[in-house]
């Protein structure tokens, strides 16, 4: 499993489309361990670009603070599970909470 987390200033970006970079964390869901992390500069913001770009990088889950409905649908079409409403924290903490089933998510912080 590979988890994508949009970053701004080293923590989860509240609006994924305007992040500085993405942390891609390879994780083992059976052992709940983070195997490695790769940070990639975000491509230019273009509607519809990020889902296929992250799918090409192997992402299977994206965890964001907020994301528009169209983007969520595009990620689903690309086979990437979307989790919204996550707190601004460092990627390792977010991924560990997700793997443990304790990630506090919910309210989509994006209204478009």
VEXDREN-743730 format. One line per 2 residues: number of its first residue (from 1); their letters; for each residue y, x, z of N, C-alpha, C. Coordinates in steps of 0.02 Angstrom, whole numbers, plus 50000, padded with zeros to 5 digits. Layout:
<rotors>
NUM> A> Y/X/Z/Y/X/Z/Y/X/Z | ... $
</rotors>
This chain:
<rotors>
1> XX> 49942/50043/50000/50000/50000/50000/50061/50045/50000 | 50111/50025/49960/50174/50063/49958/50231/50014/49973 $
3> XX> 50269/50029/50026/50324/49987/50048/50390/50018/50024 | 50431/49977/49991/50498/49998/49969/50549/49969/50017 $
5> XX> 50596/50012/50038/50649/49991/50084/50715/50017/50056 | 50762/49972/50040/50828/49995/50015/50868/50025/50072 $
7> XX> 50902/50081/50058/50938/50117/50111/51012/50124/50097 | 51050/50122/50150/51121/50140/50151/51133/50177/50217 $
9> XX> 51159/50237/50213/51170/50278/50273/51107/50288/50314 | 51050/50296/50280/50987/50312/50314/50951/50253/50345 $
11> XX> 50981/50193/50342/50949/50134/50370/50943/50080/50317 | 50904/50028/50332/50895/49973/50286/50963/49945/50265 $
13> XX> 50973/49939/50200/51035/49910/50172/51030/49834/50175 | 51082/49802/50198/51080/49729/50204/51080/49694/50137 $
15> XX> 51103/49727/50084/51100/49698/50017/51066/49748/49971 | 51004/49733/49954/50963/49783/49919/50992/49804/49852 $
17> XX> 51027/49760/49818/51054/49775/49752/51110/49826/49752 | 51137/49841/49810/51192/49888/49814/51176/49947/49859 $
19> XX> 51112/49963/49864/51091/50018/49908/51102/50086/49874 | 51101/50139/49914/51110/50207/49889/51045/50234/49861 $
21> XX> 50990/50219/49896/50925/50244/49876/50870/50199/49905 | 50810/50212/49884/50752/50176/49910/50704/50225/49944 $
23> XX> 50681/50207/50003/50627/50244/50036/50563/50210/50013 | 50516/50250/49986/50450/50225/49968/50401/50256/50016 $
25> XX> 50369/50214/50056/50322/50237/50106/50251/50219/50087 | 50209/50269/50078/50138/50257/50068/50108/50245/50137 $
27> XX> 50074/50188/50143/50045/50171/50208/49972/50152/50200 | 49934/50160/50253/49865/50138/50255/49862/50077/50300 $
29> XX> 49855/50016/50270/49856/49956/50312/49797/49951/50360 | 49741/49984/50344/49684/49979/50390/49694/50019/50454 $
31> XX> 49728/50076/50448/49741/50117/50508/49812/50107/50534 | 49853/50070/50495/49923/50057/50512/49963/50122/50518 $
33> XX> 49946/50170/50476/49979/50235/50476/50024/50244/50415 | 50081/50277/50425/50124/50297/50370/50098/50364/50346 $
35> XX> 50080/50368/50282/50051/50429/50255/50104/50477/50230 | 50154/50452/50195/50210/50494/50173/50268/50450/50152 $
37> XX> 50325/50484/50140/50386/50449/50121/50420/50488/50065 | 50444/50451/50016/50483/50480/49961/50547/50439/49955 $
39> XX> 50604/50474/49952/50668/50441/49942/50689/50450/49869 | 50706/50395/49837/50727/50398/49767/50797/50369/49760 $
41> XX> 50841/50401/49721/50907/50373/49709/50899/50305/49674 | 50939/50257/49694/50935/50191/49662/50963/50196/49591 $
43> XX> 50931/50160/49544/50960/50159/49477/51024/50118/49478 | 51063/50120/49424/51124/50079/49421/51107/50005/49432 $
45> XX> 51153/49969/49465/51140/49899/49480/51146/49857/49416 | 51089/49832/49394/51085/49786/49337/51038/49731/49356 $
47> XX> 51059/49668/49347/51015/49612/49364/50946/49619/49329 | 50894/49612/49370/50826/49614/49343/50795/49683/49335 $
49> XX> 50833/49736/49347/50807/49804/49337/50761/49827/49394 | 50779/49812/49456/50742/49840/49513/50669/49819/49518 $
51> XX> 50651/49755/49506/50579/49738/49513/50533/49779/49468 | 50546/49784/49402/50500/49825/49362/50504/49900/49379 $
53> XX> 50564/49924/49398/50572/49994/49416/50530/50011/49478 | 50534/49968/49529/50495/49980/49590/50420/49970/49578 $
55> XX> 50402/49922/49535/50331/49912/49518/50304/49975/49484 | 50344/50005/49440/50324/50066/49405/50313/50123/49455 $
57> XX> 50351/50122/49510/50345/50174/49562/50286/50159/49609 | 50253/50102/49599/50194/50086/49639/50206/50042/49700 $
59> XX> 50267/50016/49707/50283/49974/49765/50241/49909/49763 | 50215/49890/49821/50178/49827/49828/50213/49779/49875 $
61> XX> 50260/49805/49915/50299/49764/49962/50371/49790/49961 | 50420/49745/49964/50489/49765/49974/50514/49729/50036 $
63> XX> 50545/49767/50081/50573/49739/50142/50649/49747/50137 | 50685/49691/50142/50757/49691/50133/50791/49649/50186 $
65> XX> 50856/49660/50194/50896/49617/50237/50910/49552/50202 | 50931/49557/50139/50946/49498/50100/50931/49509/50027 $
67> XX> 50915/49453/49993/50898/49457/49922/50906/49388/49892 | 50938/49384/49834/50946/49321/49800/50879/49291/49777 $
69> XX> 50879/49226/49765/50818/49191/49746/50790/49217/49679 | 50834/49231/49631/50811/49255/49566/50776/49323/49574 $
71> XX> 50805/49367/49614/50774/49432/49625/50706/49424/49659 | 50701/49378/49708/50637/49366/49741/50585/49343/49690 $
73> XX> 50604/49299/49644/50558/49275/49594/50536/49331/49547 | 50583/49376/49529/50566/49432/49485/50518/49481/49520 $
75> XX> 50529/49492/49584/50483/49536/49621/50413/49504/49624 | 50410/49439/49636/50345/49405/49638/50310/49411/49570 $
77> XX> 50347/49403/49515/50317/49411/49449/50291/49482/49438 | 50323/49531/49469/50302/49601/49463/50245/49618/49511 $
79> XX> 50223/49568/49551/50168/49580/49597/50189/49614/49662 | 50253/49609/49679/50279/49641/49739/50296/49587/49790 $
81> XX> 50266/49592/49850/50280/49545/49904/50350/49558/49932 | 50388/49505/49944/50456/49510/49969/50459/49488/50042 $
83> XX> 50490/49529/50085/50504/49512/50154/50579/49518/50163 | 50613/49464/50184/50685/49466/50193/50703/49452/50266 $
85> XX> 50765/49469/50283/50790/49457/50350/50773/49512/50399 | 50753/49571/50373/50735/49627/50417/50799/49658/50446 $
87> XX> 50794/49689/50504/50852/49720/50535/50869/49788/50504 | 50932/49809/50512/50953/49875/50489/50924/49927/50536 $
89> XX> 50872/49960/50515/50839/50012/50556/50814/50065/50508 | 50784/50118/50535/50757/50172/50493/50691/50149/50461 $
91> XX> 50675/50174/50402/50616/50151/50365/50550/50155/50404 | 50540/50209/50441/50477/50217/50477/50468/50163/50530 $
93> XX> 50521/50145/50565/50517/50092/50615/50502/50025/50583 | 50536/50011/50527/50526/49948/50491/50454/49943/50466 $
95> XX> 50430/49997/50434/50362/49997/50407/50310/49990/50462 | 50320/50026/50518/50272/50021/50573/50270/49951/50602 $
97> XX> 50328/49919/50608/50331/49850/50633/50297/49802/50584 | 50308/49813/50520/50276/49771/50469/50200/49777/50473 $
99> XX> 50176/49838/50477/50103/49850/50481/50073/49821/50544 | 50111/49821/50599/50087/49795/50663/50093/49719/50667 $
101> XX> 50128/49689/50617/50138/49617/50618/50192/49595/50666 | 50236/49642/50685/50289/49626/50734/50359/49630/50705 $
103> XX> 50365/49639/50639/50431/49644/50608/50468/49579/50616 | 50527/49582/50645/50569/49523/50653/50605/49511/50587 $
105> XX> 50583/49460/50551/50615/49443/50488/50629/49369/50488 | 50662/49346/50437/50675/49275/50434/50733/49257/50392 $
107> XX> 50792/49253/50421/50851/49229/50385/50869/49278/50329 | 50870/49252/50268/50891/49291/50210/50965/49302/50216 $
109> XX> 50986/49365/50220/51056/49381/50230/51095/49383/50165 | 51066/49357/50111/51100/49355/50047/51105/49282/50025 $
111> XX> 51164/49262/50000/51172/49192/49983/51176/49178/49908 | 51151/49225/49867/51149/49212/49795/51083/49232/49764 $
</rotors>
